[in-house]
Amino acid sequence: MYKNLTITAVLGAIAVILGAFGAHALKAKLTPEALESFQTAVRYQFIHVLLLLFVNMFSELTIKEKNRISYFLITGILMFSGSIYLIYLVQVPVKSIWFLTPLGGVLLIVGWSLLVYSFLKRIVKN
């Protein structure tokens, strides 16, 4: 659990840093559309960091459930947001990593779906 929380805290700090960087340093360098795409990556990272905090602090989930959900969410953040950061910060050509963004999005959906499944199991159980 503390490993997941540590990774989550690091991802949260990175989201703050990149959000500020995007708002200030990239404003003059990116087109409005590119800046919006970058900010979408930051926003999705923040949302999923908050979800990771919830998942790993929620006492009703087992360690196995927390780890499984966290794995999908962390990997999803890295692929979804990370691919967008690579495109705009490192200038990696979109066509070389185009598949990472949607795949990351699918992994985020899987993470949410596993959380739903965990809750539904408890509804049925009670």
C-alpha positions in Angstrom: 0.0 0.0 0.0 2.8 2.5 0.9 4.5 1.7 -2.4 1.3 2.7 -4.3 0.9 5.8 -2.1 4.5 6.8 -2.8 4.1 6.4 -6.5 0.8 8.3 -6.3 2.5 11.2 -4.4 5.3 11.4 -7.0 2.7 11.4 -9.8 0.8 14.2 -8.0 3.9 16.3 -7.7 4.8 15.7 -11.3 1.3 16.8 -12.3 1.7 20.1 -10.4 5.1 20.7 -11.9 4.0 20.0 -15.5 0.7 21.9 -15.0 2.7 25.0 -13.9 5.3 24.5 -16.7 2.5 24.2 -19.3 0.7 27.3 -18.0 3.9 29.4 -18.0 6.7 28.1 -20.1 4.8 26.3 -22.9 2.2 29.1 -23.4 4.4 30.9 -25.8 5.8 27.8 -27.5 2.7 25.7 -28.2 -0.4 26.4 -30.3 -3.6 26.8 -28.3 -4.7 23.4 -29.5 -1.4 21.8 -28.4 -1.5 23.6 -25.1 -5.1 22.3 -24.5 -3.9 18.8 -25.3 -1.1 19.1 -22.8 -3.4 20.5 -20.2 -5.8 17.5 -20.8 -2.9 15.2 -20.0 -2.2 17.1 -16.7 -6.0 17.1 -15.8 -6.3 13.4 -16.4 -3.2 12.8 -14.3 -4.6 14.8 -11.5 -8.0 13.1 -11.6 -6.4 9.7 -11.5 -3.9 10.6 -8.8 -6.9 11.5 -6.6 -8.5 8.2 -7.5 -5.3 6.4 -6.6 -5.3 8.1 -3.2 -8.9 7.1 -2.6 -8.3 3.5 -3.7 -5.2 3.1 -1.5 -6.7 4.7 1.5 -10.1 3.0 1.3 -10.1 0.4 4.1 -12.8 -1.8 2.6 -10.7 -2.8 -0.4 -8.2 -5.7 0.0 -4.5 -5.3 -0.7 -4.9 -7.4 -3.8 -7.7 -5.2 -5.1 -5.8 -2.0 -4.3 -2.7 -3.3 -6.1 -4.6 -4.5 -9.1 -6.6 -1.3 -9.5 -3.4 0.8 -8.8 -1.5 -1.2 -11.5 -4.0 -0.3 -14.2 -4.3 3.3 -13.1 -0.6 4.0 -12.8 0.1 2.3 -16.1 -2.8 4.2 -17.7 -1.5 7.5 -16.4 2.0 6.8 -17.7 0.8 5.7 -21.1 -2.0 8.3 -21.6 -0.5 11.4 -20.0 3.1 10.3 -20.5 2.6 9.9 -24.3 1.2 13.4 -24.5 4.1 14.8 -22.5 6.6 13.1 -24.8 4.9 14.6 -27.8 5.0 18.2 -26.6 8.0 18.2 -24.2 10.5 15.9 -26.0 9.0 16.3 -29.5 8.6 12.6 -30.0 6.8 12.2 -33.3 3.2 11.4 -32.8 3.2 8.6 -35.4 5.8 6.7 -33.4 3.8 6.6 -30.2 0.2 7.2 -31.4 -1.0 3.9 -29.9 0.1 4.8 -26.3 -2.5 7.5 -25.6 -5.6 5.4 -26.4 -4.1 2.3 -24.8 -3.5 4.4 -21.7 -7.1 5.5 -21.8 -8.3 1.9 -22.0 -6.2 1.0 -18.9 -7.7 3.9 -17.0 -11.2 2.6 -17.9 -10.1 -0.8 -16.7 -9.0 0.6 -13.4 -12.3 2.4 -12.9 -14.2 -0.8 -14.0 -12.2 -2.9 -11.4 -13.2 -0.4 -8.8 -16.9 -0.7 -9.8 -16.5 -4.5 -9.7 -15.1 -4.4 -6.2 -18.0 -2.3 -5.0 -20.6 -4.5 -6.8 -19.1 -7.6 -5.1 -19.8 -6.0 -1.8 -23.3 -5.0 -2.7 -24.1 -8.6 -3.7 -22.4 -9.9 -0.6 -24.4 -7.8 1.7 
